[in-house]
């Protein structure tokens, strides 16, 4: 049974990944860039890369077109491989795959550091949950 906090986090990700077709890829990459920026300062580059690689591996069973060996590089094009995977798909597939990838990533993170700290990191990265709709619009400017 899913805990209420998991459900709230999953709903938040659902809201953030419901993007219009023309903005799906850019919005997806923006979510990952913001998450990486805030999480790397806590768990380091290797910690982030391990979580990301595991999440990709798990999500690949549902979306085999995701690049499974796409460890983010440390340069400004950290999610170039993910962008390429997303750009090759229909926007609905991009949104769905990104949703699963983010849920998987945050589920693993929450199991390691707890729901409360995970929520704080997500709030730092994406703003408070009450701003999700507004932050979606801001991300797409």
Buried (B, 14 or more C-beta within 10 A) or exposed (E): EEEEBBEBBBEBBBBBBBBEEEBBBBBBBBBBBBBBEBBBEEBEBEBBBBBBBEBBEBBBEEBEEBBBEBBBEEEEEBBBBBBEBBEEBEBEBBBBBBBBBBBBBBBBBBEEBEBEEBBBBBBBBBBEBEEBEEBBEEBBE
